[in-house]
Amino acid sequence: MAADHRWAEDWDARKSGASCGMCDDMGSDNKAHGVRIFEGRWTDAYLGRFPVRTGYVYVIWKGRHVSEPTELSDKESAGFWAVKPR
């Protein structure tokens, strides 16, 4: 039997940022899926609690909701990619 690969009914709302799990509780040291290990001007980084790979870290943009880094302006993108945790 083939898997059902339809988008969720609320896909457009999710993509626009409604109830975004990454944007919710912005700035929190502890999120449901990770612990903050880096706090920067442009981004925060979280060590995943349930990682796809050991040591998996995800980076969250601190500005408006974006689905992909390609949605950032040139200035924002420069800030996003220039992050160098110490």
TORNUKE-582487 format. One record per atom (N, C-alpha, C, O): residue number from 1; residue in three letters; x, y, z. Coordinates in steps of 0.02 Angstrom, whole numbers, plus 50000, padded with zeros to 5 digits. Example, Ala and Ser with C-alpha at 12.3 -4.5 7.8 and 13.67 -1.06 7.14 Angstrom:
! TORNUKE-582487
k=1 | r=ALA | east=50660 | north=49716 | up=50390
k=1 | r=ALA | east=50615 | north=49775 | up=50390
k=1 | r=ALA | east=50660 | north=49835 | up=50390
k=1 | r=ALA | east=50712 | north=49834 | up=50423
k=2 | r=SER | east=50642 | north=49888 | up=50354
k=2 | r=SER | east=50684 | north=49947 | up=50357
k=2 | r=SER | east=50645 | north=50002 | up=50394
k=2 | r=SER | east=50670 | north=50057 | up=50402
//
This chain:
! TORNUKE-582487
k=1 | r=MET | east=50042 | north=49941 | up=50000
k=1 | r=MET | east=50000 | north=50000 | up=50000
k=1 | r=MET | east=50045 | north=50062 | up=50000
k=1 | r=MET | east=50093 | north=50066 | up=50038
k=2 | r=ALA | east=50029 | north=50110 | up=49958
k=2 | r=ALA | east=50068 | north=50171 | up=49953
k=2 | r=ALA | east=50053 | north=50218 | up=50011
k=2 | r=ALA | east=49997 | north=50221 | up=50036
k=3 | r=ALA | east=50104 | north=50253 | up=50033
k=3 | r=ALA | east=50096 | north=50301 | up=50088
k=3 | r=ALA | east=50058 | north=50362 | up=50064
k=3 | r=ALA | east=50062 | north=50381 | up=50005
k=4 | r=ASP | east=50020 | north=50392 | up=50108
k=4 | r=ASP | east=49982 | north=50453 | up=50093
k=4 | r=ASP | east=50027 | north=50513 | up=50106
k=4 | r=ASP | east=50045 | north=50526 | up=50163
k=5 | r=HIS | east=50045 | north=50550 | up=50054
k=5 | r=HIS | east=50092 | north=50606 | up=50060
k=5 | r=HIS | east=50058 | north=50673 | up=50049
k=5 | r=HIS | east=50089 | north=50718 | up=50021
k=6 | r=ARG | east=49997 | north=50680 | up=50069
k=6 | r=ARG | east=49962 | north=50745 | up=50062
k=6 | r=ARG | east=49986 | north=50793 | up=50117
k=6 | r=ARG | east=50006 | north=50771 | up=50171
k=7 | r=TRP | east=49984 | north=50858 | up=50101
k=7 | r=TRP | east=50001 | north=50908 | up=50151
k=7 | r=TRP | east=49946 | north=50910 | up=50203
k=7 | r=TRP | east=49888 | north=50894 | up=50189
k=8 | r=ALA | east=49964 | north=50931 | up=50264
k=8 | r=ALA | east=49916 | north=50938 | up=50317
k=8 | r=ALA | east=49864 | north=50992 | up=50297
k=8 | r=ALA | east=49879 | north=51037 | up=50259
k=9 | r=GLU | east=49804 | north=50985 | up=50324
k=9 | r=GLU | east=49750 | north=51032 | up=50308
k=9 | r=GLU | east=49770 | north=51104 | up=50324
k=9 | r=GLU | east=49750 | north=51150 | up=50288
k=10 | r=ASP | east=49809 | north=51114 | up=50376
k=10 | r=ASP | east=49828 | north=51182 | up=50396
k=10 | r=ASP | east=49897 | north=51202 | up=50370
k=10 | r=ASP | east=49931 | north=51244 | up=50400
k=11 | r=TRP | east=49918 | north=51173 | up=50314
k=11 | r=TRP | east=49985 | north=51185 | up=50288
k=11 | r=TRP | east=49999 | north=51259 | up=50275
k=11 | r=TRP | east=50052 | north=51284 | up=50295
k=12 | r=ASP | east=49953 | north=51295 | up=50243
k=12 | r=ASP | east=49964 | north=51366 | up=50228
k=12 | r=ASP | east=49973 | north=51407 | up=50293
k=12 | r=ASP | east=50015 | north=51451 | up=50295
k=13 | r=ALA | east=49933 | north=51391 | up=50344
k=13 | r=ALA | east=49940 | north=51426 | up=50408
k=13 | r=ALA | east=50008 | north=51410 | up=50440
k=13 | r=ALA | east=50040 | north=51455 | up=50467
k=14 | r=ARG | east=50028 | north=51347 | up=50437
k=14 | r=ARG | east=50094 | north=51328 | up=50465
k=14 | r=ARG | east=50150 | north=51366 | up=50430
k=14 | r=ARG | east=50195 | north=51393 | up=50462
k=15 | r=LYS | east=50148 | north=51366 | up=50363
k=15 | r=LYS | east=50201 | north=51399 | up=50324
k=15 | r=LYS | east=50203 | north=51474 | up=50339
k=15 | r=LYS | east=50257 | north=51504 | up=50336
k=16 | r=SER | east=50146 | north=51504 | up=50354
k=16 | r=SER | east=50145 | north=51576 | up=50369
k=16 | r=SER | east=50167 | north=51591 | up=50441
k=16 | r=SER | east=50177 | north=51649 | up=50458
k=17 | r=GLY | east=50175 | north=51539 | up=50482
k=17 | r=GLY | east=50200 | north=51549 | up=50550
k=17 | r=GLY | east=50149 | north=51539 | up=50605
k=17 | r=GLY | east=50167 | north=51545 | up=50664
k=18 | r=ALA | east=50087 | north=51524 | up=50589
k=18 | r=ALA | east=50036 | north=51514 | up=50640
k=18 | r=ALA | east=50055 | north=51453 | up=50683
k=18 | r=ALA | east=50066 | north=51399 | up=50658
k=19 | r=SER | east=50059 | north=51464 | up=50748
k=19 | r=SER | east=50076 | north=51410 | up=50795
k=19 | r=SER | east=50142 | north=51376 | up=50778
k=19 | r=SER | east=50148 | north=51315 | up=50782
k=20 | r=CYS | east=50192 | north=51415 | up=50759
k=20 | r=CYS | east=50257 | north=51386 | up=50741
k=20 | r=CYS | east=50293 | north=51364 | up=50805
k=20 | r=CYS | east=50305 | north=51405 | up=50850
k=21 | r=GLY | east=50310 | north=51302 | up=50809
k=21 | r=GLY | east=50345 | north=51275 | up=50867
k=21 | r=GLY | east=50414 | north=51305 | up=50878
k=21 | r=GLY | east=50439 | north=51306 | up=50934
k=22 | r=MET | east=50445 | north=51329 | up=50825
k=22 | r=MET | east=50511 | north=51360 | up=50833
k=22 | r=MET | east=50505 | north=51432 | up=50855
k=22 | r=MET | east=50547 | north=51457 | up=50891
k=23 | r=CYS | east=50452 | north=51467 | up=50833
k=23 | r=CYS | east=50443 | north=51537 | up=50851
k=23 | r=CYS | east=50411 | north=51543 | up=50921
k=23 | r=CYS | east=50422 | north=51592 | up=50956
k=24 | r=ASP | east=50370 | north=51494 | up=50939
k=24 | r=ASP | east=50338 | north=51496 | up=51005
k=24 | r=ASP | east=50392 | north=51499 | up=51059
k=24 | r=ASP | east=50445 | north=51469 | up=51051
k=25 | r=ASP | east=50379 | north=51534 | up=51111
k=25 | r=ASP | east=50424 | north=51544 | up=51169
k=25 | r=ASP | east=50495 | north=51564 | up=51147
k=25 | r=ASP | east=50545 | north=51538 | up=51173
k=26 | r=MET | east=50498 | north=51611 | up=51099
k=26 | r=MET | east=50562 | north=51635 | up=51075
k=26 | r=MET | east=50604 | north=51661 | up=51133
k=26 | r=MET | east=50580 | north=51697 | up=51176
k=27 | r=GLY | east=50667 | north=51642 | up=51134
k=27 | r=GLY | east=50713 | north=51665 | up=51186
k=27 | r=GLY | east=50716 | north=51620 | up=51247
k=27 | r=GLY | east=50754 | north=51633 | up=51293
k=28 | r=SER | east=50676 | north=51567 | up=51247
k=28 | r=SER | east=50675 | north=51521 | up=51304
k=28 | r=SER | east=50740 | north=51480 | up=51306
k=28 | r=SER | east=50767 | north=51461 | up=51254
k=29 | r=ASP | east=50764 | north=51467 | up=51366
k=29 | r=ASP | east=50823 | north=51424 | up=51374
k=29 | r=ASP | east=50807 | north=51351 | up=51361
k=29 | r=ASP | east=50849 | north=51312 | up=51338
k=30 | r=ASN | east=50745 | north=51332 | up=51375
k=30 | r=ASN | east=50722 | north=51263 | up=51366
k=30 | r=ASN | east=50659 | north=51263 | up=51324
k=30 | r=ASN | east=50610 | north=51295 | up=51341
k=31 | r=LYS | east=50662 | north=51226 | up=51269
k=31 | r=LYS | east=50604 | north=51216 | up=51227
k=31 | r=LYS | east=50586 | north=51142 | up=51230
k=31 | r=LYS | east=50626 | north=51102 | up=51254
k=32 | r=ALA | east=50528 | north=51125 | up=51206
k=32 | r=ALA | east=50507 | north=51055 | up=51208
k=32 | r=ALA | east=50556 | north=51009 | up=51173
k=32 | r=ALA | east=50565 | north=50951 | up=51193
k=33 | r=HIS | east=50588 | north=51035 | up=51121
k=33 | r=HIS | east=50632 | north=50992 | up=51081
k=33 | r=HIS | east=50706 | north=51007 | up=51089
k=33 | r=HIS | east=50747 | north=50978 | up=51052
k=34 | r=GLY | east=50725 | north=51051 | up=51136
k=34 | r=GLY | east=50796 | north=51064 | up=51143
k=34 | r=GLY | east=50814 | north=51114 | up=51198
k=34 | r=GLY | east=50771 | north=51147 | up=51226
k=35 | r=VAL | east=50879 | north=51118 | up=51211
k=35 | r=VAL | east=50906 | north=51163 | up=51261
k=35 | r=VAL | east=50951 | north=51213 | up=51226
k=35 | r=VAL | east=50993 | north=51195 | up=51185
k=36 | r=ARG | east=50942 | north=51278 | up=51242
k=36 | r=ARG | east=50981 | north=51329 | up=51208
k=36 | r=ARG | east=51054 | north=51323 | up=51229
k=36 | r=ARG | east=51071 | north=51320 | up=51288
k=37 | r=ILE | east=51097 | north=51321 | up=51179
k=37 | r=ILE | east=51169 | north=51317 | up=51191
k=37 | r=ILE | east=51206 | north=51379 | up=51163
k=37 | r=ILE | east=51266 | north=51387 | up=51174
k=38 | r=PHE | east=51169 | north=51421 | up=51127
k=38 | r=PHE | east=51198 | north=51481 | up=51098
k=38 | r=PHE | east=51144 | north=51534 | up=51093
k=38 | r=PHE | east=51089 | north=51521 | up=51069
k=39 | r=GLU | east=51161 | north=51595 | up=51115
k=39 | r=GLU | east=51115 | north=51652 | up=51107
k=39 | r=GLU | east=51153 | north=51706 | up=51070
k=39 | r=GLU | east=51202 | north=51732 | up=51095
k=40 | r=GLY | east=51129 | north=51723 | up=51012
k=40 | r=GLY | east=51162 | north=51774 | up=50971
k=40 | r=GLY | east=51117 | north=51831 | up=50954
k=40 | r=GLY | east=51058 | north=51832 | up=50973
k=41 | r=ARG | east=51144 | north=51879 | up=50918
k=41 | r=ARG | east=51105 | north=51938 | up=50897
k=41 | r=ARG | east=51050 | north=51917 | up=50847
k=41 | r=ARG | east=50994 | north=51941 | up=50852
k=42 | r=TRP | east=51067 | north=51874 | up=50801
k=42 | r=TRP | east=51022 | north=51856 | up=50746
k=42 | r=TRP | east=50986 | north=51789 | up=50758
k=42 | r=TRP | east=50930 | north=51779 | up=50734
k=43 | r=THR | east=51018 | north=51744 | up=50795
k=43 | r=THR | east=50992 | north=51677 | up=50802
k=43 | r=THR | east=51004 | north=51649 | up=50872
k=43 | r=THR | east=51046 | north=51674 | up=50910
k=44 | r=ASP | east=50967 | north=51597 | up=50889
k=44 | r=ASP | east=50981 | north=51556 | up=50947
k=44 | r=ASP | east=50992 | north=51485 | up=50921
k=44 | r=ASP | east=50964 | north=51466 | up=50870
k=45 | r=ALA | east=51033 | north=51446 | up=50956
k=45 | r=ALA | east=51045 | north=51377 | up=50936
k=45 | r=ALA | east=51026 | north=51330 | up=50994
k=45 | r=ALA | east=51039 | north=51345 | up=51052
k=46 | r=TYR | east=50995 | north=51275 | up=50976
k=46 | r=TYR | east=50970 | north=51227 | up=51026
k=46 | r=TYR | east=50997 | north=51157 | up=51011
k=46 | r=TYR | east=50995 | north=51134 | up=50954
k=47 | r=LEU | east=51021 | north=51125 | up=51063
k=47 | r=LEU | east=51041 | north=51055 | up=51058
k=47 | r=LEU | east=50978 | north=51014 | up=51063
k=47 | r=LEU | east=50941 | north=51018 | up=51112
k=48 | r=GLY | east=50965 | north=50973 | up=51012
k=48 | r=GLY | east=50903 | north=50936 | up=51009
k=48 | r=GLY | east=50897 | north=50882 | up=51063
k=48 | r=GLY | east=50944 | north=50845 | up=51077
k=49 | r=ARG | east=50837 | north=50878 | up=51092
k=49 | r=ARG | east=50823 | north=50825 | up=51142
k=49 | r=ARG | east=50810 | north=50758 | up=51108
k=49 | r=ARG | east=50826 | north=50706 | up=51136
k=50 | r=PHE | east=50783 | north=50760 | up=51048
k=50 | r=PHE | east=50766 | north=50699 | up=51011
k=50 | r=PHE | east=50797 | north=50705 | up=50941
k=50 | r=PHE | east=50761 | north=50707 | up=50891
k=51 | r=PRO | east=50863 | north=50707 | up=50939
k=51 | r=PRO | east=50897 | north=50722 | up=50875
k=51 | r=PRO | east=50893 | north=50666 | up=50824
k=51 | r=PRO | east=50887 | north=50607 | up=50841
k=52 | r=VAL | east=50897 | north=50686 | up=50761
k=52 | r=VAL | east=50902 | north=50637 | up=50707
k=52 | r=VAL | east=50972 | north=50606 | up=50708
k=52 | r=VAL | east=50981 | north=50550 | up=50684
k=53 | r=ARG | east=51020 | north=50642 | up=50734
k=53 | r=ARG | east=51088 | north=50619 | up=50743
k=53 | r=ARG | east=51113 | north=50645 | up=50810
k=53 | r=ARG | east=51093 | north=50699 | up=50831
k=54 | r=THR | east=51156 | north=50608 | up=50843
k=54 | r=THR | east=51185 | north=50631 | up=50906
k=54 | r=THR | east=51219 | north=50698 | up=50896
k=54 | r=THR | east=51258 | north=50706 | up=50849
k=55 | r=GLY | east=51205 | north=50745 | up=50940
k=55 | r=GLY | east=51235 | north=50811 | up=50936
k=55 | r=GLY | east=51201 | north=50859 | up=50889
k=55 | r=GLY | east=51226 | north=50914 | up=50877
k=56 | r=TYR | east=51143 | north=50839 | up=50862
k=56 | r=TYR | east=51106 | north=50882 | up=50815
k=56 | r=TYR | east=51087 | north=50948 | up=50848
k=56 | r=TYR | east=51058 | north=50949 | up=50903
k=57 | r=VAL | east=51103 | north=51003 | up=50815
k=57 | r=VAL | east=51086 | north=51070 | up=50839
k=57 | r=VAL | east=51044 | north=51105 | up=50786
k=57 | r=VAL | east=51058 | north=51100 | up=50727
k=58 | r=TYR | east=50992 | north=51139 | up=50808
k=58 | r=TYR | east=50952 | north=51178 | up=50761
k=58 | r=TYR | east=50956 | north=51251 | up=50779
k=58 | r=TYR | east=50958 | north=51270 | up=50838
k=59 | r=VAL | east=50957 | north=51293 | up=50728
k=59 | r=VAL | east=50966 | north=51365 | up=50735
k=59 | r=VAL | east=50900 | north=51399 | up=50718
k=59 | r=VAL | east=50869 | north=51385 | up=50667
k=60 | r=ILE | east=50878 | north=51444 | up=50762
k=60 | r=ILE | east=50815 | north=51478 | up=50753
k=60 | r=ILE | east=50827 | north=51553 | up=50742
k=60 | r=ILE | east=50860 | north=51585 | up=50782
k=61 | r=TRP | east=50800 | north=51578 | up=50688
k=61 | r=TRP | east=50804 | north=51649 | up=50671
k=61 | r=TRP | east=50764 | north=51688 | up=50722
k=61 | r=TRP | east=50709 | north=51669 | up=50740
k=62 | r=LYS | east=50792 | north=51744 | up=50747
k=62 | r=LYS | east=50760 | north=51783 | up=50799
k=62 | r=LYS | east=50713 | north=51837 | up=50773
k=62 | r=LYS | east=50679 | north=51870 | up=50813
k=63 | r=GLY | east=50711 | north=51847 | up=50709
k=63 | r=GLY | east=50667 | north=51897 | up=50680
k=63 | r=GLY | east=50598 | north=51869 | up=50667
k=63 | r=GLY | east=50574 | north=51825 | up=50703
k=64 | r=ARG | east=50567 | north=51893 | up=50615
k=64 | r=ARG | east=50500 | north=51868 | up=50595
k=64 | r=ARG | east=50504 | north=51794 | up=50576
k=64 | r=ARG | east=50558 | north=51767 | up=50566
k=65 | r=HIS | east=50446 | north=51763 | up=50570
k=65 | r=HIS | east=50444 | north=51693 | up=50550
k=65 | r=HIS | east=50468 | north=51686 | up=50477
k=65 | r=HIS | east=50445 | north=51722 | up=50433
k=66 | r=VAL | east=50513 | north=51639 | up=50466
k=66 | r=VAL | east=50533 | north=51620 | up=50398
k=66 | r=VAL | east=50534 | north=51544 | up=50396
k=66 | r=VAL | east=50551 | north=51511 | up=50445
k=67 | r=SER | east=50516 | north=51516 | up=50338
k=67 | r=SER | east=50518 | north=51444 | up=50330
k=67 | r=SER | east=50587 | north=51419 | up=50310
k=67 | r=SER | east=50608 | north=51364 | up=50327
k=68 | r=GLU | east=50622 | north=51460 | up=50273
k=68 | r=GLU | east=50689 | north=51443 | up=50247
k=68 | r=GLU | east=50733 | north=51505 | up=50249
k=68 | r=GLU | east=50708 | north=51560 | up=50242
k=69 | r=PRO | east=50799 | north=51496 | up=50257
k=69 | r=PRO | east=50844 | north=51553 | up=50256
k=69 | r=PRO | east=50842 | north=51594 | up=50192
k=69 | r=PRO | east=50860 | north=51652 | up=50191
k=70 | r=THR | east=50818 | north=51563 | up=50137
k=70 | r=THR | east=50813 | north=51599 | up=50074
k=70 | r=THR | east=50762 | north=51655 | up=50077
k=70 | r=THR | east=50760 | north=51697 | up=50032
k=71 | r=GLU | east=50719 | north=51656 | up=50129
k=71 | r=GLU | east=50669 | north=51708 | up=50137
k=71 | r=GLU | east=50697 | north=51771 | up=50171
k=71 | r=GLU | east=50662 | north=51821 | up=50177
k=72 | r=LEU | east=50759 | north=51768 | up=50194
k=72 | r=LEU | east=50791 | north=51824 | up=50228
k=72 | r=LEU | east=50814 | north=51876 | up=50178
k=72 | r=LEU | east=50831 | north=51859 | up=50121
k=73 | r=SER | east=50816 | north=51939 | up=50198
k=73 | r=SER | east=50844 | north=51992 | up=50156
k=73 | r=SER | east=50920 | north=51981 | up=50153
k=73 | r=SER | east=50947 | north=51940 | up=50189
k=74 | r=ASP | east=50953 | north=52018 | up=50110
k=74 | r=ASP | east=51026 | north=52012 | up=50105
k=74 | r=ASP | east=51060 | north=52027 | up=50172
k=74 | r=ASP | east=51106 | north=51990 | up=50192
k=75 | r=LYS | east=51038 | north=52080 | up=50206
k=75 | r=LYS | east=51068 | north=52098 | up=50270
k=75 | r=LYS | east=51055 | north=52044 | up=50323
k=75 | r=LYS | east=51100 | north=52024 | up=50359
k=76 | r=GLU | east=50993 | north=52020 | up=50325
k=76 | r=GLU | east=50975 | north=51967 | up=50373
k=76 | r=GLU | east=51014 | north=51903 | up=50358
k=76 | r=GLU | east=51039 | north=51870 | up=50404
k=77 | r=SER | east=51019 | north=51886 | up=50295
k=77 | r=SER | east=51056 | north=51826 | up=50276
k=77 | r=SER | east=51129 | north=51830 | up=50296
k=77 | r=SER | east=51158 | north=51781 | up=50320
k=78 | r=ALA | east=51159 | north=51889 | up=50286
k=78 | r=ALA | east=51229 | north=51898 | up=50307
k=78 | r=ALA | east=51236 | north=51887 | up=50382
k=78 | r=ALA | east=51284 | north=51856 | up=50404
k=79 | r=GLY | east=51188 | north=51913 | up=50422
k=79 | r=GLY | east=51190 | north=51902 | up=50494
k=79 | r=GLY | east=51179 | north=51829 | up=50513
k=79 | r=GLY | east=51213 | north=51803 | up=50557
k=80 | r=PHE | east=51132 | north=51797 | up=50479
k=80 | r=PHE | east=51117 | north=51727 | up=50493
k=80 | r=PHE | east=51179 | north=51682 | up=50482
k=80 | r=PHE | east=51197 | north=51642 | up=50524
k=81 | r=TRP | east=51210 | north=51690 | up=50424
k=81 | r=TRP | east=51265 | north=51646 | up=50405
k=81 | r=TRP | east=51332 | north=51666 | up=50437
k=81 | r=TRP | east=51379 | north=51627 | up=50436
k=82 | r=ALA | east=51336 | north=51726 | up=50467
k=82 | r=ALA | east=51398 | north=51748 | up=50498
k=82 | r=ALA | east=51405 | north=51725 | up=50570
k=82 | r=ALA | east=51456 | north=51738 | up=50602
k=83 | r=VAL | east=51354 | north=51693 | up=50597
k=83 | r=VAL | east=51356 | north=51670 | up=50667
k=83 | r=VAL | east=51413 | north=51622 | up=50677
k=83 | r=VAL | east=51420 | north=51572 | up=50641
k=84 | r=LYS | east=51454 | north=51637 | up=50727
k=84 | r=LYS | east=51511 | north=51594 | up=50744
k=84 | r=LYS | east=51511 | north=51583 | up=50819
k=84 | r=LYS | east=51543 | north=51621 | up=50856
k=85 | r=PRO | east=51476 | north=51531 | up=50842
k=85 | r=PRO | east=51476 | north=51518 | up=50915
k=85 | r=PRO | east=51547 | north=51508 | up=50941
k=85 | r=PRO | east=51590 | north=51482 | up=50907
k=86 | r=ARG | east=51557 | north=51529 | up=51003
k=86 | r=ARG | east=51623 | north=51523 | up=51034
k=86 | r=ARG | east=51627 | north=51462 | up=51076
k=86 | r=ARG | east=51678 | north=51448 | up=51107
//
